Amino acid sequence: MAEPPELPEIDLDVADVKRIALTTDPQGETMISFEMASGQVMNLMFSPEIFAKLEAMMAKANEAQAQVSPIQ
């Protein structure tokens, strides 16, 4: 089977984080809604597993940032 073509990355300027919707259902999705600089709203939907992975990556990034720029 042929490899799928590589898709280009998309850079969007986020103007605001509108909301984070967390569901209480363990099988449910998490939605993060962003407003773009153009005014368009983009909703990102995460499965519980992928959202947990995102949370872990953000925690590591926050820890690394704290090492570089500690609060004084």
N, C-alpha and C positions, 0 to 999 in steps of 0.2 A: 504494500500500500504506500502510495506517495505521501511524503510529508506535506502537511498543510502549509500554504504560503505564510511567511512571516508578516504579521500585521504591524503597521506603524504605531508608535506610541502617540497618545493624544494628551496634550497639555492644555488644561483649562484653568483660568484664573478664578478661584473661588472668592466671592465677595462676602459670603456669610454662611455660617452653619445654621440652618433653619431649625432643625430638630433632630433628635435621636429617639427613635421609637423602639423600645425594648418590649418584647412580648414575654408573658409569664409562662407560656406553653413551652416546655423543653424542646418540642419539635418545631417550634415557630422560628420565624426569621427575625433578624434585627435590621431595621432600616435606618440609614443615615441620609438625611436630606440636605443638599447643598444648594445655595443660590449662586449662580455664576455671575460674573461681572456684567454679562449681557442681560441679566434678569431672569434667564431660564433656570428652572429648578431641575436638579438631577438627583434621583433617588438611587442609592446603592443598597441592594438587598444582600444580606449575608446569612448563610446557614449557621446554626449554632457552632459547628466545628470551625468554619472559616472565621467567624467573629472572634472565637477564642484565640485563634492563631493571630489575628490582627491585634487583639489586646496584648498578647505576649510580646509581639514585635514592638508595639508602642511603649510597653513598660521598659523593654531593653533600651529603646531609643531615649526615653526620658532619663533613665539611669546614666547612660553615656553622656547626655547633655548636662546633667547635674555634675558629673565629674569635670567637665570642661568649664562650666559656668555656675559654680556654686552660689547659692543665695547668700548675700552678705548682710 
